[in-house]
Amino acid sequence: MERYEAIGAIETFGLVFVLEAADAMCKSADVDLVGYENVASGYISVIVRGDVAACKTAVESGIAAVEEMGAEVYSSVVIPSPHLDLGKIIDRYSLEQLLPV
């Protein structure tokens, strides 16, 4: 993982809600969609990266989009200046890993 200023993530319940969150996140700020993960029992996380302000805006927009649909965001985070070792986790959930070659 190359060094990014920040990563942002949202975890909610269900594919429809995480799609809405990811769409809002990518439309509201200059972030790259890293990937997603179905973490457990329908909870799905979506991860973006970019500069700190963009990740904050993206996460806030994603949360608002999910809440507007009447669902809850289980958790969210923006990590400014993530340690390079977080790449070991982030890379596992990247779209490149999830899509067939």
C-alpha positions in Angstrom: 0.0 0.0 0.0 1.4 3.3 -0.9 1.2 6.0 1.7 -2.1 7.8 1.8 -3.0 10.7 4.1 -6.1 8.9 5.4 -8.4 5.9 5.2 -12.1 6.0 6.0 -14.5 3.1 6.6 -18.2 2.6 7.3 -19.8 -0.6 8.6 -23.5 -1.2 8.2 -26.0 -4.0 7.8 -26.8 -5.2 4.3 -25.6 -4.8 0.8 -28.1 -2.2 -0.3 -27.1 0.1 2.5 -23.4 -0.3 2.0 -23.9 0.3 -1.7 -25.7 3.6 -0.9 -23.0 4.5 1.5 -20.2 3.8 -1.0 -22.0 5.7 -3.7 -22.4 8.8 -1.5 -18.8 8.5 -0.3 -17.4 8.4 -3.8 -19.7 11.2 -5.1 -19.1 13.6 -2.2 -15.3 13.7 -2.1 -12.2 12.9 -4.0 -11.6 9.4 -2.6 -10.7 6.1 -4.0 -12.9 3.1 -3.2 -10.5 0.5 -1.8 -12.8 -2.4 -1.2 -15.4 -4.0 1.0 -15.8 -6.9 3.3 -18.8 -8.9 4.5 -17.6 -9.1 8.1 -20.3 -11.1 9.8 -23.9 -11.9 9.7 -24.7 -9.3 7.1 -22.5 -6.6 8.4 -20.5 -5.1 5.5 -17.6 -2.6 5.7 -16.6 -0.3 2.8 -13.2 1.3 2.8 -12.0 4.5 1.0 -8.7 6.4 0.9 -7.6 9.9 0.1 -6.6 13.0 1.9 -7.9 13.6 5.5 -10.5 16.2 4.6 -11.9 14.0 1.7 -12.1 10.9 3.9 -13.9 12.9 6.6 -16.4 14.3 4.1 -16.8 10.9 2.5 -17.5 9.1 5.8 -19.9 11.8 6.9 -21.8 11.6 3.6 -21.9 7.8 3.7 -23.3 7.9 7.3 -26.0 10.4 6.2 -27.0 8.3 3.2 -27.4 5.2 5.3 -29.4 7.1 8.0 -31.6 8.7 5.3 -32.6 5.2 4.2 -33.7 4.4 7.8 -30.8 2.1 8.6 -28.0 2.4 11.2 -24.3 2.7 10.7 -22.7 0.1 13.1 -19.3 1.9 13.1 -17.2 4.3 11.2 -13.7 5.7 11.3 -11.3 8.0 9.6 -7.6 7.3 10.3 -5.3 10.1 9.4 -1.7 9.2 8.5 -2.3 5.4 8.7 0.8 3.3 9.6 2.2 1.5 6.5 1.5 -1.8 8.1 -2.2 -1.2 7.8 -1.7 -2.0 4.2 -1.5 -5.6 5.2 -5.2 -5.4 6.2 -6.3 -2.9 3.6 -4.8 -4.9 0.7 -6.7 -8.0 1.8 -10.0 -6.2 1.2 -9.1 -4.4 -1.9 -11.2 -4.8 -5.0 -8.3 -6.3 -6.8 -8.3 -9.2 -4.3 -12.0 -9.7 -4.5 -12.4 -9.7 -8.3 -11.5 -12.8 -10.4 -8.4 -12.5 -12.5 
